[in-house]
Amino acid sequence: MARVPPKLDKGREEIYKKFKEYIDTLLISENTRQNYRRIIQTFLKNHRKITQKTITKFLQKHPRQNYLIGLKYLCRCLNISNIEFPSTKRLRQLKPRKEPLTISRKKLFDYLKQIIPLAEKKTEEYKKKVIESKKKYFSITDKYTKDFEKRKNMAFKEYKYYNKKYTDYLDLKVILLLLLDYGTRIREILELRTTDINFSKKKITFHTKTHKDRILNIKNSTLENLKNLINIKGLIIPSGDIRKDFEGEFIFYSHYTEKKPNKYEANQKNLLLLRKLKYDLFRRDLSTLLNELKLPSLVKTHLFRRSLINYLIEDKNLDIFTVANFMEQSPQTAEKYLSEKTKEAKKKKVFEILSKDELRITT
């Protein structure tokens, strides 16, 4: 659907035309021009006059560099020189950053207790549909009819669709369990391969963005769910030589491509596209379940990571260095995940230690 530009009065319409003529003379790409036009349209819609007050107010609402540059171009084309613009560093401070949402681990657990049974129900529904569509495909045997190929293709497409939906809901359950157990990043889960799971030693390896491997113990229930998922998808756990008919070793998105593994595993761009596709589908299926249950939506999957760090420090009284080591990140980064309540408690504890150990200065 095309974007409808806001209606402007005659005076503001003239200003916009002058800006449009000026922006067309600049050596910038067409996408950038369109971006600046939208910014100025938004500004002129909300403000009748171009003054220091209106520009400051607009930048407080939209503290971004492209908005700042767009307004600078507007003032330049109208020869307005009495406006003071903040620097890009100062621009970041115009809108104070909100404290990230922190949900307790118990609340997330209760949340998943409602979601997972519905995901299992959906899995069973689509499993039945997969079996029905498979039977339908094999029941079409009258080769000599005109629409034989068409009906056969339609039945096969139907089977593929239901099979993907079935595996998607299986994936969703396992991904949510892994997020709760390990507080890992969603990217690290989606890039899990069959080689990253040691079924005999009950270990799982996550490849972090800091290029450090997190090797952790895996719960029996989660291990069973992963085994089940691998068997259903027909993935082969490599041991020695990999067979030629090997479908792919990526657990969560190997069924989204019909290409052989060597066609897409070596290409990083294809892997990124597959990961984005899988993440979007995961969010879509999760929002479907949440809408059915009438639960509030999960803002970010990173909530699981934040809640785990706060749980380990607040409830289990572990120090920041132990937690940072477990999460494979620096103590400074781990400290950013702490809630304001925990930070205040830490400050209070430090003050208590210092007050007990009074240093008396004698003159």
KEROPA-904998 format. One line per field, with one value per residue: residue number from 0; residue in three letters; x, y, z of N, C-alpha, C in turn. Coordinates in steps of 0.02 Angstrom, whole numbers, plus 50000, padded with zeros to 5 digits. Layout:
<atoms>
resi = NUM;... $
resn = Ala;... $
neast = X;... $
nnorth = Y;... $
nup = Z;... $
caeast = X;... $
canorth = Y;... $
caup = Z;... $
ceast = X;... $
cnorth = Y;... $
cup = Z;... $
</atoms>
This chain:
<atoms>
resi = 0;1;2;3;4;5;6;7;8;9;10;11;12;13;14;15;16;17;18;19;20;21;22;23;24;25;26;27;28;29;30;31;32;33;34;35;36;37;38;39;40;41;42;43;44;45;46;47;48;49;50;51;52;53;54;55;56;57;58;59;60;61;62;63;64;65;66;67;68;69;70;71;72;73;74;75;76;77;78;79;80;81;82;83;84;85;86;87;88;89;90;91;92;93;94;95;96;97;98;99;100;101;102;103;104;105;106;107;108;109;110;111;112;113;114;115;116;117;118;119;120;121;122;123;124;125;126;127;128;129;130;131;132;133;134;135;136;137;138;139;140;141;142;143;144;145;146;147;148;149;150;151;152;153;154;155;156;157;158;159;160;161;162;163;164;165;166;167;168;169;170;171;172;173;174;175;176;177;178;179;180;181;182;183;184;185;186;187;188;189;190;191;192;193;194;195;196;197;198;199;200;201;202;203;204;205;206;207;208;209;210;211;212;213;214;215;216;217;218;219;220;221;222;223;224;225;226;227;228;229;230;231;232;233;234;235;236;237;238;239;240;241;242;243;244;245;246;247;248;249;250;251;252;253;254;255;256;257;258;259;260;261;262;263;264;265;266;267;268;269;270;271;272;273;274;275;276;277;278;279;280;281;282;283;284;285;286;287;288;289;290;291;292;293;294;295;296;297;298;299;300;301;302;303;304;305;306;307;308;309;310;311;312;313;314;315;316;317;318;319;320;321;322;323;324;325;326;327;328;329;330;331;332;333;334;335;336;337;338;339;340;341;342;343;344;345;346;347;348;349;350;351;352;353;354;355;356;357;358;359;360;361;362 $
resn = Met;Ala;Arg;Val;Pro;Pro;Lys;Leu;Asp;Lys;Gly;Arg;Glu;Glu;Ile;Tyr;Lys;Lys;Phe;Lys;Glu;Tyr;Ile;Asp;Thr;Leu;Leu;Ile;Ser;Glu;Asn;Thr;Arg;Gln;Asn;Tyr;Arg;Arg;Ile;Ile;Gln;Thr;Phe;Leu;Lys;Asn;His;Arg;Lys;Ile;Thr;Gln;Lys;Thr;Ile;Thr;Lys;Phe;Leu;Gln;Lys;His;Pro;Arg;Gln;Asn;Tyr;Leu;Ile;Gly;Leu;Lys;Tyr;Leu;Cys;Arg;Cys;Leu;Asn;Ile;Ser;Asn;Ile;Glu;Phe;Pro;Ser;Thr;Lys;Arg;Leu;Arg;Gln;Leu;Lys;Pro;Arg;Lys;Glu;Pro;Leu;Thr;Ile;Ser;Arg;Lys;Lys;Leu;Phe;Asp;Tyr;Leu;Lys;Gln;Ile;Ile;Pro;Leu;Ala;Glu;Lys;Lys;Thr;Glu;Glu;Tyr;Lys;Lys;Lys;Val;Ile;Glu;Ser;Lys;Lys;Lys;Tyr;Phe;Ser;Ile;Thr;Asp;Lys;Tyr;Thr;Lys;Asp;Phe;Glu;Lys;Arg;Lys;Asn;Met;Ala;Phe;Lys;Glu;Tyr;Lys;Tyr;Tyr;Asn;Lys;Lys;Tyr;Thr;Asp;Tyr;Leu;Asp;Leu;Lys;Val;Ile;Leu;Leu;Leu;Leu;Leu;Asp;Tyr;Gly;Thr;Arg;Ile;Arg;Glu;Ile;Leu;Glu;Leu;Arg;Thr;Thr;Asp;Ile;Asn;Phe;Ser;Lys;Lys;Lys;Ile;Thr;Phe;His;Thr;Lys;Thr;His;Lys;Asp;Arg;Ile;Leu;Asn;Ile;Lys;Asn;Ser;Thr;Leu;Glu;Asn;Leu;Lys;Asn;Leu;Ile;Asn;Ile;Lys;Gly;Leu;Ile;Ile;Pro;Ser;Gly;Asp;Ile;Arg;Lys;Asp;Phe;Glu;Gly;Glu;Phe;Ile;Phe;Tyr;Ser;His;Tyr;Thr;Glu;Lys;Lys;Pro;Asn;Lys;Tyr;Glu;Ala;Asn;Gln;Lys;Asn;Leu;Leu;Leu;Leu;Arg;Lys;Leu;Lys;Tyr;Asp;Leu;Phe;Arg;Arg;Asp;Leu;Ser;Thr;Leu;Leu;Asn;Glu;Leu;Lys;Leu;Pro;Ser;Leu;Val;Lys;Thr;His;Leu;Phe;Arg;Arg;Ser;Leu;Ile;Asn;Tyr;Leu;Ile;Glu;Asp;Lys;Asn;Leu;Asp;Ile;Phe;Thr;Val;Ala;Asn;Phe;Met;Glu;Gln;Ser;Pro;Gln;Thr;Ala;Glu;Lys;Tyr;Leu;Ser;Glu;Lys;Thr;Lys;Glu;Ala;Lys;Lys;Lys;Lys;Val;Phe;Glu;Ile;Leu;Ser;Lys;Asp;Glu;Leu;Arg;Ile;Thr;Thr $
neast = 50042;50032;50114;50022;50044;50047;49916;49946;49939;49931;50044;50138;50147;50214;50338;50378;50388;50497;50597;50598;50643;50770;50830;50835;50943;51054;51191;51144;51074;50919;50836;50879;50842;50701;50680;50719;50621;50504;50530;50529;50398;50328;50373;50324;50189;50160;50207;50184;50271;50447;50552;50673;50618;50517;50595;50683;50590;50538;50653;50674;50571;50602;50746;50858;50991;50965;50848;50895;50988;50902;50822;50921;50954;50832;50829;50940;50901;50802;50870;50886;50971;50982;50963;51010;51085;51093;51240;51278;51311;51256;51126;51083;51060;50948;50827;50788;50846;50741;50720;50759;50637;50612;50575;50531;50607;50523;50397;50410;50422;50293;50223;50265;50213;50083;50090;50160;50080;49976;50050;50090;49965;49932;50033;49994;49873;49917;49995;49900;49842;49948;49963;49838;49845;49951;49897;49798;49876;49935;49820;49779;49776;49732;49802;49775;49683;49641;49674;49767;49906;49899;49814;49891;50006;49948;49905;50029;50088;50003;50031;50167;50153;50077;50166;50275;50216;50188;50318;50364;50292;50338;50472;50456;50418;50534;50631;50584;50600;50740;50778;50729;50801;50939;50956;51008;51059;50943;50992;51099;51033;50956;51056;51102;51178;51169;51287;51323;51267;51295;51242;51275;51357;51274;51280;51277;51323;51341;51372;51438;51417;51534;51630;51659;51638;51498;51487;51374;51282;51142;50967;50870;50737;50736;50833;50769;50665;50737;50796;50682;50637;50743;50734;50605;50619;50709;50843;51016;51129;51293;51422;51578;51591;51481;51325;51272;51140;51109;51011;51033;51121;51080;50975;50856;50820;50841;50742;50686;50738;50766;50884;51044;51153;51288;51267;51210;51265;51397;51383;51373;51282;51162;51137;51111;50993;50909;50909;50846;50721;50676;50671;50573;50462;50453;50422;50298;50219;50224;50159;50032;49992;49993;49893;49782;49778;49760;49864;49990;50107;50273;50403;50539;50648;50760;50728;50728;50862;50899;50817;50869;51000;50973;50904;51003;51090;51011;50922;51000;51116;51242;51403;51444;51549;51555;51431;51445;51547;51482;51384;51464;51518;51577;51604;51561;51465;51372;51329;51252;51132;51069;50931;50863;50830;50912;51037;51033;51025;51150;51235;51198;51242;51381;51404;51370;51472;51582;51548;51554;51688;51766;51879;51990;52058;52196;52263 $
nnorth = 49940;50108;50251;50384;50555;50685;50811;50980;51157;51304;51390;51307;51208;51272;51293;51160;51126;51207;51150;51021;51048;51095;50982;50894;50940;50898;50782;50644;50479;50414;50350;50407;50540;50526;50487;50603;50690;50635;50657;50798;50823;50767;50851;50979;50952;50944;51064;51238;51347;51380;51378;51398;51338;51250;51163;51107;51042;50949;50871;50817;50729;50647;50590;50569;50548;50564;50642;50759;50802;50817;50927;51023;51039;51092;51218;51272;51283;51378;51486;51510;51557;51573;51466;51348;51195;51038;50936;50772;50684;50745;50737;50607;50612;50687;50618;50526;50362;50225;50114;49945;49814;49701;49540;49422;49260;49159;49208;49204;49068;49026;49086;49014;48891;48901;48926;48818;48695;48731;48746;48614;48557;48618;48562;48427;48441;48486;48377;48276;48332;48326;48187;48160;48238;48173;48047;48086;48130;48009;47943;47992;47925;47911;47922;47954;48057;48230;48334;48274;48295;48426;48411;48324;48401;48504;48433;48393;48516;48557;48458;48489;48617;48593;48509;48592;48685;48600;48558;48685;48720;48620;48658;48783;48753;48686;48788;48887;48819;48804;48938;48975;48886;48915;49051;49102;49186;49216;49198;49111;48995;48967;48937;48814;48656;48482;48426;48497;48444;48329;48178;48066;48112;48207;48347;48517;48634;48805;48927;49076;49257;49319;49234;49131;48970;48905;48774;48670;48576;48472;48461;48312;48309;48412;48362;48247;48307;48371;48261;48199;48297;48300;48170;48172;48270;48208;48225;48187;48129;48168;48048;48009;47978;48079;48044;48048;48083;48166;48281;48404;48491;48589;48615;48689;48759;48686;48624;48720;48739;48671;48647;48566;48536;48583;48685;48793;48801;48844;48972;49124;49229;49169;49092;49191;49244;49133;49120;49240;49220;49108;49161;49261;49181;49108;49211;49248;49130;49120;49239;49208;49105;49176;49271;49188;49139;49256;49327;49445;49510;49446;49555;49551;49415;49421;49446;49329;49305;49418;49398;49278;49315;49410;49326;49233;49319;49392;49295;49178;49227;49241;49303;49441;49411;49270;49244;49315;49240;49118;49156;49186;49319;49489;49557;49691;49701;49607;49671;49773;49712;49700;49737;49897;49889;49786;49844;49953;49883;49822;49934;49978;49870;49879;50002;49969;49879;49964;50056;49978;49949;50061;50191;50275;50432;50498;50648 $
nup = 50000;49953;50025;50093;50074;50201;50217;50177;50212;50101;50122;50190;50095;49991;50051;50064;49927;49886;49965;49909;49778;49810;49872;49766;49693;49760;49776;49809;49847;49778;49871;49991;49968;49965;50096;50168;50119;50174;50310;50319;50276;50385;50487;50444;50446;50582;50634;50614;50605;50577;50695;50831;50943;50891;50813;50908;50989;50897;50870;50996;51003;50895;50904;50801;50682;50543;50544;50599;50501;50391;50436;50443;50308;50266;50330;50269;50134;50145;50188;50326;50465;50601;50686;50808;50805;50891;50926;50856;50959;51071;51034;51058;51193;51208;51215;51350;51390;51414;51553;51523;51502;51633;51675;51798;51820;51863;51825;51686;51671;51713;51612;51500;51535;51499;51362;51298;51308;51217;51100;51082;51059;50938;50860;50857;50787;50659;50627;50604;50491;50403;50385;50326;50206;50145;50121;50032;49924;49880;49845;49724;49577;49447;49306;49173;49161;49121;49213;49299;49333;49383;49496;49569;49596;49671;49785;49833;49864;49965;50061;50087;50143;50262;50327;50350;50438;50543;50584;50619;50736;50819;50826;50889;51021;51070;51053;51143;51265;51268;51273;51400;51484;51463;51437;51319;51166;51033;50904;50924;50958;50843;50754;50789;50762;50718;50756;50867;50977;51100;51126;51203;51308;51357;51327;51267;51141;51119;50998;51025;50994;51025;50984;51070;51138;51220;51321;51387;51512;51472;51500;51533;51484;51388;51303;51255;51184;51083;51020;50969;50880;50786;50735;50676;50577;50497;50502;50501;50619;50610;50602;50578;50408;50309;50242;50067;50042;50143;50227;50290;50421;50507;50639;50657;50538;50422;50347;50270;50147;49985;49932;49921;50064;50040;49952;50019;50147;50140;50096;50169;50158;50116;50229;50324;50273;50286;50425;50463;50403;50476;50606;50592;50563;50681;50773;50720;50736;50875;50914;50865;50952;51072;51050;51042;51172;51237;51299;51355;51235;51203;51213;51173;51135;51208;51336;51410;51431;51507;51620;51671;51709;51810;51898;51938;52007;52101;52166;52181;52233;52168;52117;52005;51918;51909;51850;51730;51672;51655;51562;51456;51430;51455;51622;51630;51527;51572;51686;51637;51610;51729;51838;51895;52029;52077;52056;52144;52265;52265;52275;52403;52480;52463;52524;52656;52688;52682;52783;52899;52903;52961;52931;53028;53034;53103;53169 $
caeast = 50000;50073;50108;49986;50077;50000;49890;49977;49908;49968;50110;50183;50155;50267;50402;50395;50410;50565;50642;50601;50687;50839;50855;50848;51008;51108;51217;51127;51033;50846;50807;50894;50798;50633;50683;50719;50555;50456;50546;50506;50325;50307;50387;50277;50121;50153;50228;50170;50329;50514;50587;50717;50575;50485;50647;50706;50534;50535;50711;50664;50525;50638;50818;50897;51036;50935;50801;50937;51016;50844;50805;50977;50943;50772;50851;50988;50867;50761;50917;50875;51038;50982;50945;51066;51071;51138;51285;51249;51321;51206;51060;51066;51040;50886;50773;50818;50834;50699;50749;50731;50588;50639;50523;50562;50613;50463;50343;50422;50407;50220;50203;50277;50169;50020;50103;50185;50025;49941;50096;50085;49899;49938;50076;49952;49825;49951;50018;49843;49833;50004;49945;49781;49868;49993;49850;49765;49925;49942;49756;49769;49810;49704;49852;49753;49638;49675;49701;49803;49967;49879;49789;49948;50047;49910;49907;50098;50097;49965;50070;50226;50131;50059;50227;50314;50181;50197;50387;50371;50267;50386;50530;50438;50420;50604;50665;50563;50632;50812;50783;50718;50854;51008;50959;51053;51032;50902;51036;51139;50988;50937;51114;51123;51184;51166;51355;51331;51235;51326;51188;51301;51381;51220;51309;51256;51371;51315;51426;51417;51439;51602;51671;51675;51588;51468;51473;51332;51244;51074;50917;50844;50675;50756;50869;50718;50630;50784;50801;50618;50637;50792;50706;50547;50643;50751;50914;51062;51184;51354;51474;51622;51571;51412;51294;51257;51070;51104;50967;51062;51135;51049;50916;50794;50796;50863;50684;50661;50771;50771;50953;51087;51190;51348;51245;51194;51304;51459;51366;51352;51223;51104;51125;51080;50924;50873;50900;50794;50657;50655;50655;50509;50410;50449;50385;50229;50185;50219;50106;49969;49975;49979;49828;49730;49777;49749;49920;50030;50159;50343;50433;50600;50670;50816;50700;50748;50932;50898;50786;50915;51056;50945;50887;51066;51121;50964;50896;51053;51171;51307;51434;51439;51602;51534;51375;51472;51585;51432;51350;51517;51521;51616;51564;51530;51405;51324;51302;51201;51070;51039;50877;50881;50821;50973;51093;51027;51042;51223;51265;51185;51286;51449;51405;51369;51540;51626;51530;51578;51761;51779;51949;51997;52119;52220;52310 $
canorth = 50000;50169;50298;50445;50612;50725;50871;51041;51218;51334;51415;51250;51173;51309;51277;51091;51126;51236;51098;50967;51072;51099;50913;50863;50964;50867;50718;50589;50428;50427;50326;50458;50597;50508;50486;50673;50718;50611;50691;50868;50820;50755;50913;51032;50933;50956;51132;51290;51392;51351;51416;51359;51299;51194;51115;51071;50998;50895;50828;50781;50674;50604;50603;50529;50588;50583;50696;50819;50823;50841;50994;51068;51052;51135;51286;51296;51302;51437;51537;51524;51548;51586;51404;51310;51122;51000;50888;50705;50654;50777;50715;50544;50626;50725;50573;50479;50292;50192;50053;49886;49774;49642;49496;49370;49194;49121;49232;49177;48996;49021;49108;48957;48836;48910;48926;48754;48648;48751;48730;48541;48545;48639;48511;48368;48459;48486;48309;48242;48360;48299;48117;48163;48263;48121;47996;48118;48130;47941;47919;48017;47875;47909;47957;47973;48115;48292;48374;48230;48329;48484;48387;48293;48458;48538;48390;48394;48582;48555;48416;48527;48672;48566;48481;48649;48711;48548;48564;48752;48718;48578;48702;48836;48724;48673;48853;48919;48782;48821;49008;48975;48848;48941;49123;49115;49230;49179;49181;49052;48936;48952;48911;48749;48600;48416;48413;48536;48407;48265;48140;48018;48149;48255;48415;48558;48687;48865;48968;49145;49309;49338;49179;49085;48917;48889;48702;48663;48513;48477;48423;48252;48326;48452;48316;48205;48349;48382;48196;48191;48346;48277;48110;48190;48307;48163;48247;48132;48152;48143;48011;47987;48004;48101;48014;48096;48106;48205;48338;48465;48481;48641;48584;48728;48784;48646;48603;48777;48742;48608;48642;48522;48575;48618;48742;48851;48805;48881;49041;49159;49270;49124;49073;49249;49247;49077;49136;49293;49188;49065;49204;49293;49130;49093;49267;49245;49074;49137;49289;49172;49071;49226;49300;49138;49135;49325;49345;49501;49485;49450;49610;49525;49351;49437;49448;49267;49316;49468;49369;49228;49350;49438;49269;49206;49367;49409;49237;49129;49265;49231;49368;49461;49379;49201;49246;49336;49183;49069;49182;49199;49389;49527;49579;49756;49688;49572;49720;49813;49674;49702;49785;49954;49865;49748;49892;49991;49836;49813;49996;49978;49819;49907;50054;49935;49851;50021;50087;49934;49953;50133;50210;50336;50470;50537;50702 $
caup = 50000;49946;50080;50075;50107;50241;50185;50202;50185;50045;50145;50203;50031;49955;50086;50045;49856;49885;49993;49860;49724;49837;49886;49701;49667;49798;49750;49856;49815;49776;49935;50042;49953;49987;50170;50191;50102;50224;50373;50315;50275;50454;50525;50422;50466;50654;50653;50564;50599;50584;50747;50874;50988;50854;50791;50968;51009;50848;50880;51059;50987;50847;50912;50754;50641;50479;50557;50610;50436;50352;50459;50424;50236;50260;50350;50219;50072;50159;50213;50398;50495;50674;50722;50835;50804;50936;50894;50855;51026;51115;51008;51092;51262;51209;51236;51397;51376;51464;51581;51488;51539;51666;51702;51839;51788;51881;51783;51619;51675;51714;51545;51454;51555;51462;51289;51272;51294;51156;51045;51073;51029;50867;50829;50845;50734;50595;50614;50572;50424;50363;50368;50279;50141;50117;50094;49974;49869;49853;49819;49656;49536;49378;49266;49106;49162;49100;49269;49345;49356;49423;49561;49604;49620;49724;49844;49858;49895;50028;50107;50107;50187;50328;50356;50375;50497;50595;50610;50649;50805;50856;50837;50936;51088;51089;51058;51206;51320;51268;51296;51472;51519;51457;51427;51263;51113;50984;50847;50943;50957;50774;50717;50817;50715;50752;50783;50929;51032;51117;51159;51252;51367;51375;51323;51209;51127;51085;50970;51041;50947;51044;50959;51125;51140;51285;51325;51447;51522;51445;51539;51500;51448;51329;51259;51222;51135;51027;50984;50934;50826;50736;50702;50635;50518;50456;50503;50520;50663;50577;50638;50524;50342;50302;50182;50013;50045;50205;50213;50318;50492;50548;50670;50655;50474;50364;50307;50231;50081;49949;49907;49960;50114;50015;49912;50060;50209;50127;50080;50230;50143;50117;50298;50357;50248;50317;50496;50467;50386;50532;50663;50577;50569;50752;50803;50695;50770;50946;50921;50853;51014;51124;51035;51061;51246;51261;51342;51328;51190;51224;51175;51142;51162;51252;51404;51444;51451;51561;51680;51699;51744;51872;51942;51966;52053;52155;52203;52197;52264;52135;52101;51934;51878;51897;51803;51665;51646;51633;51502;51407;51413;51503;51681;51615;51487;51615;51734;51601;51611;51796;51848;51939;52097;52095;52058;52208;52319;52263;52302;52475;52509;52462;52575;52721;52699;52696;52848;52952;52904;52966;52934;53070;53016;53162;53149 $
ceast = 50044;50060;50074;50018;50026;49977;49920;49939;49954;50038;50160;50195;50210;50335;50425;50420;50481;50615;50652;50648;50760;50869;50871;50915;51067;51128;51207;51080;50958;50813;50818;50851;50727;50628;50679;50651;50503;50466;50518;50429;50297;50316;50336;50205;50108;50169;50216;50231;50394;50553;50632;50675;50545;50536;50672;50653;50530;50593;50707;50619;50559;50713;50861;50936;51004;50883;50838;50963;50961;50824;50859;50970;50885;50791;50898;50952;50823;50802;50903;50941;51039;50961;51008;51046;51118;51184;51253;51257;51268;51135;51037;51039;50974;50827;50804;50798;50794;50735;50717;50685;50622;50582;50558;50560;50550;50403;50349;50405;50330;50190;50208;50233;50101;50031;50117;50128;49986;49984;50093;50018;49900;49980;50035;49901;49857;49979;49963;49834;49888;49987;49888;49802;49913;49950;49816;49811;49930;49877;49742;49809;49786;49747;49826;49702;49677;49709;49740;49864;49951;49856;49845;49993;50013;49913;49976;50112;50062;50003;50131;50209;50116;50120;50271;50283;50190;50266;50398;50348;50308;50447;50515;50443;50492;50643;50648;50595;50706;50823;50776;50775;50921;51013;51005;51020;50995;50944;51075;51097;50973;50995;51141;51125;51179;51233;51366;51300;51269;51276;51214;51324;51330;51247;51282;51305;51337;51375;51406;51444;51510;51653;51698;51620;51564;51450;51438;51299;51173;51026;50891;50782;50690;50791;50821;50681;50672;50791;50739;50615;50683;50766;50649;50570;50687;50822;50957;51117;51249;51400;51519;51601;51497;51384;51276;51186;51055;51067;50997;51073;51108;50982;50852;50774;50821;50804;50654;50693;50773;50841;50992;51130;51249;51330;51233;51236;51368;51445;51336;51289;51159;51086;51090;51007;50881;50859;50845;50725;50631;50634;50586;50451;50399;50408;50310;50190;50175;50163;50037;49946;49956;49911;49771;49722;49760;49801;49957;50088;50228;50377;50494;50617;50729;50794;50722;50820;50936;50871;50832;50972;51032;50928;50950;51097;51075;50945;50951;51116;51240;51336;51434;51490;51585;51480;51400;51511;51537;51399;51399;51514;51561;51573;51529;51465;51352;51290;51248;51132;51034;50983;50899;50877;50885;51033;51093;51046;51118;51259;51259;51232;51358;51456;51408;51438;51588;51613;51554;51654;51782;51854;51954;52064;52138;52270;52360 $
cnorth = 50062;50216;50362;50503;50654;50788;50933;51101;51250;51356;51359;51209;51205;51294;51207;51087;51153;51184;51041;50985;51073;51029;50876;50883;50930;50799;50662;50540;50445;50405;50377;50520;50585;50510;50558;50707;50699;50647;50762;50871;50811;50818;50968;51016;50952;51028;51182;51334;51354;51395;51369;51312;51238;51141;51074;51020;50937;50845;50789;50720;50623;50616;50558;50574;50610;50639;50762;50846;50850;50911;51045;51088;51100;51208;51316;51320;51364;51496;51558;51508;51556;51525;51368;51236;51087;50955;50819;50669;50680;50752;50652;50556;50664;50683;50522;50407;50260;50130;49992;49846;49712;49602;49440;49303;49152;49142;49205;49103;48985;49039;49050;48897;48840;48903;48856;48702;48665;48736;48655;48521;48561;48588;48450;48380;48455;48417;48268;48266;48335;48229;48116;48185;48213;48066;48022;48116;48061;47912;47942;47972;47874;47951;47985;48030;48179;48329;48332;48266;48388;48463;48357;48348;48494;48499;48390;48460;48586;48515;48455;48583;48647;48538;48536;48678;48665;48554;48633;48752;48672;48619;48752;48812;48716;48739;48888;48885;48799;48893;49012;48943;48884;49016;49143;49161;49187;49157;49117;48988;48917;48923;48846;48696;48535;48398;48448;48500;48340;48226;48092;48053;48199;48326;48451;48616;48744;48906;49042;49195;49334;49283;49134;49032;48906;48815;48689;48595;48525;48434;48365;48267;48364;48408;48271;48244;48361;48318;48185;48236;48324;48216;48127;48225;48264;48186;48190;48162;48124;48105;47980;48019;48022;48072;48068;48123;48145;48270;48404;48455;48536;48616;48623;48755;48746;48627;48661;48783;48673;48597;48593;48564;48614;48680;48803;48856;48846;48955;49076;49201;49228;49103;49129;49256;49193;49091;49188;49263;49148;49107;49237;49243;49110;49147;49265;49190;49088;49188;49259;49138;49120;49259;49253;49133;49202;49345;49405;49475;49492;49503;49585;49458;49361;49443;49387;49274;49363;49437;49317;49260;49378;49384;49242;49253;49381;49349;49188;49160;49251;49300;49379;49426;49306;49198;49265;49280;49130;49090;49196;49272;49426;49547;49645;49747;49655;49621;49763;49778;49677;49754;49840;49934;49829;49794;49931;49947;49825;49873;49997;49929;49845;49959;50024;49907;49907;50052;50045;49940;50027;50145;50276;50369;50512;50589;50713 $
cup = 50000;50004;50057;50111;50145;50204;50218;50174;50133;50064;50155;50141;49990;49984;50065;49973;49849;49910;49943;49803;49747;49845;49821;49671;49702;49769;49802;49820;49820;49841;49991;50032;49979;50064;50197;50176;50154;50291;50374;50310;50345;50496;50508;50442;50540;50675;50597;50552;50608;50632;50787;50918;50952;50833;50851;50990;50963;50857;50946;51048;50940;50851;50868;50707;50575;50486;50565;50544;50391;50370;50442;50351;50225;50276;50298;50155;50081;50186;50285;50434;50571;50716;50745;50839;50853;50896;50897;50922;51074;51097;51043;51162;51266;51234;51284;51382;51432;51490;51547;51533;51568;51697;51740;51802;51802;51837;51712;51616;51673;51646;51496;51471;51520;51386;51263;51261;51230;51094;51029;51040;50954;50828;50810;50788;50665;50577;50579;50500;50376;50339;50316;50209;50105;50085;50031;49913;49837;49825;49748;49608;49462;49331;49200;49104;49147;49157;49320;49376;49402;49493;49603;49634;49678;49789;49876;49893;49963;50081;50133;50157;50257;50364;50386;50438;50557;50627;50643;50722;50849;50875;50892;51008;51112;51098;51124;51267;51325;51292;51372;51510;51520;51447;51371;51212;51063;50924;50862;50942;50885;50733;50746;50762;50754;50784;50850;50989;51041;51159;51212;51316;51394;51381;51261;51202;51090;51061;50977;50990;50964;51024;51015;51127;51212;51284;51391;51450;51496;51485;51498;51457;51383;51278;51221;51168;51073;50985;50941;50872;50768;50698;50655;50571;50472;50452;50528;50564;50634;50624;50585;50459;50341;50237;50131;50015;50109;50191;50235;50392;50536;50574;50654;50587;50412;50319;50267;50162;50050;49921;49950;50008;50085;49974;49956;50124;50200;50115;50141;50218;50145;50188;50337;50337;50280;50390;50506;50454;50446;50592;50653;50586;50643;50788;50783;50731;50844;50957;50909;50917;51069;51113;51054;51137;51279;51314;51313;51287;51222;51182;51137;51174;51211;51325;51444;51470;51511;51626;51713;51737;51810;51923;51976;52018;52113;52198;52224;52227;52234;52119;52025;51890;51861;51844;51733;51632;51619;51568;51445;51382;51467;51563;51669;51576;51530;51664;51702;51602;51678;51800;51895;52012;52121;52101;52123;52267;52324;52293;52379;52511;52515;52517;52645;52738;52719;52764;52907;52961;52905;52972;52974;53053;53077;53138;53203 $
</atoms>
